[in-house]
Amino acid sequence: MQRAPDRISFGQQIDLRGAGVKILQKEFSELLKEIKEATTDEAGFNFLDQKGNVAATFPVQKDNVDSYLTSPTSDIEILRGNLSPKYKRGGTKVQYIYEDSVDKILEPSVSPSGKVHVTLASGIQKDYDIVVGADGMRSSIRRLAFKESQDALKSLGQYTSYFTIPYEPEDGTFASWFNAPLGRCILLRPDNAGCTRAYLSIMASDSNRKVLENYHSLSTAEQKKMLRALFEDSGWKTGRVLRGMQASNDFYMQEVAQVKIPTWSTSNGQIVLLGDAGYCPSPISGMGTTLAVVGAYILAGELVTSIRAQIANSQDKMPKKLDFSESARLYEIKMRPFVEKGQAIIPGAPAIANPMTSWGIEVLLRVVGVVSWLSRSRIAKLFSWVGSFFASKEKEWDDKLDRYEFVKR
Ligand SMILES: Cc1cc2nc3c(=O)[nH]c(=O)nc-3n(C[C@H](O)[C@H](O)[C@H](O)COP(=O)(O)OP(=O)(O)OC[C@H]3O[C@@H](n4cnc5c(N)ncnc54)[C@H](O)[C@@H]3O)c2cc1C
């Protein structure tokens, strides 16, 4: 079920890494091929100084499994709007519902049918064996069914807006990261469709916290107006970016936050959270899509395994009542290490990369300059054992992924 009238065909660069890539390799090799053909071809990532000159550069690494150790640009970097249409629609047994959403949920223990009783915004009422809430960071399924998790959204104190502006040759092929005082950052990323994807990010501080925290209740026009006022004296290409923002029709603003809750399923396993709804790692982790893919794979794998076992042990062709508690329990256990790793961000982030003062920006640029130099210079070879240590840890982590048989051979 999708609240929007159709698949959402916009959104900026998202990364696919590690175990997420492995799952596609195994189960959806055609999809992975299509994704690789549609990557943004970003050549790397530059940090700019106050004059707009390159202070540190990180060319893309062609090994997507551990590339985030060496470059913010991943090998598999695709526009969100290009990824969603690539998912094939299910067969005739799958029903898609658009422009609707869940308004009320009754758990099986209190629902007359013994199933999950759902009331949709359109007024339709239905019973389901299992409800999977994959409705994003501000999940309404989480709000309705996980009453003890009302404070699940943990703000990281930053607000980001995404929109598309016309490409200009000066944008080149690298992403450009520009810091301005007061925790402001402008990021420009040329895409593979003749446009430049722009991000305006700002840290909440005493002077702007009230207005930023209120962003959710503002219209798009009001959000743009607020950002114009907050960014107009940022320097570099601010004028062009703000004009582009004004004209953009894909503007999207979001609080940078993580979702942390003790459990992703109700006690009988019949209401389950998946992806950002259960464990959003925030865009700064670059792991949101990977965790959503890994979560979907593990949850589907455990459901198939458990239901097959119940059918095999049943006297009837199909058990009268399916039990979902075991699949939910195993989903929790197997997914938790991936989530903990995906949500682990550098201590102090994102504030550390978005200083409040010019002096702080100077220090940041010196540090990333040294890191960039180390990663490209011969000295890097001296440190290569460190890299291979981390890479082998990554591999160990990915190898923890169970392999499921979805089609009985
Ligand atoms: C419009 C948009 C743009 C994004 N842009 C970026 C980006 O540029 N970079 C980045 O790293 N990440 C971005 N993300 C987040 C990224 O897509 C996710 O972190 C990741 O892919 C995990 O996906 P998800 O399916 O769990 O959540 P999401 O991708 O957030 O998908 C949730 C879906 O649920 C739908 N939905 C929400 N509430 C309801 C409801 N009440 N009823 C029915 N449907 C509902 C939404 O329309 C959406 O399609 C964006 C998300 C959205 C929705």
The ligand as a Gaussian input file, in Angstrom:
#p B3LYP/6-31G(d) Opt

LIG

0 1
 C       10.535000      11.004000      -1.217000
 C       11.743000      10.391000      -0.578000
 C       13.010000      10.847000      -0.946000
 C       14.148000      10.296000      -0.359000
 N       15.360000      10.751000      -0.757000
 C       16.479000      10.216000      -0.229000
 C       17.754000      10.667000      -0.643000
 O       17.862000      11.561000      -1.453000
 N       18.868000      10.096000      -0.100000
 C       18.766000       9.087000       0.830000
 O       19.797000       8.576000       1.292000
 N       17.571000       8.639000       1.246000
 C       16.428000       9.183000       0.746000
 N       15.210000       8.729000       1.163000
 C       15.177000       7.645000       2.153000
 C       15.519000       6.291000       1.530000
 O       14.664000       6.035000       0.453000
 C       15.353000       5.241000       2.615000
 O       16.249000       5.509000       3.680000
 C       15.672000       3.810000       2.208000
 O       15.506000       3.557000       0.862000
 C       14.814000       2.838000       3.030000
 O       13.559000       2.725000       2.406000
 P       12.160000       2.510000       3.127000
 O       11.312000       1.844000       2.100000
 O       12.310000       1.851000       4.435000
 O       11.606000       3.974000       3.420000
 P       11.170000       5.115000       2.392000
 O       12.048000       5.116000       1.210000
 O       11.034000       6.352000       3.193000
 O        9.728000       4.640000       1.870000
 C        8.568000       4.685000       2.669000
 C        7.364000       4.647000       1.746000
 O        6.183000       4.583000       2.522000
 C        5.247000       5.514000       2.012000
 N        4.430000       5.951000       3.148000
 C        4.797000       6.746000       4.177000
 N        3.791000       6.873000       5.054000
 C        2.773000       6.140000       4.566000
 C        1.465000       5.863000       5.017000
 N        1.000000       6.388000       6.156000
 N        0.680000       5.048000       4.271000
 C        1.132000       4.514000       3.103000
 N        2.358000       4.741000       2.634000
 C        3.173000       5.541000       3.349000
 C        6.070000       6.641000       1.421000
 O        5.349000       7.323000       0.419000
 C        7.257000       5.877000       0.855000
 O        7.018000       5.435000      -0.450000
 C       14.039000       9.271000       0.630000
 C       12.761000       8.816000       1.002000
 C       11.609000       9.367000       0.413000
 C       10.242000       8.867000       0.828000

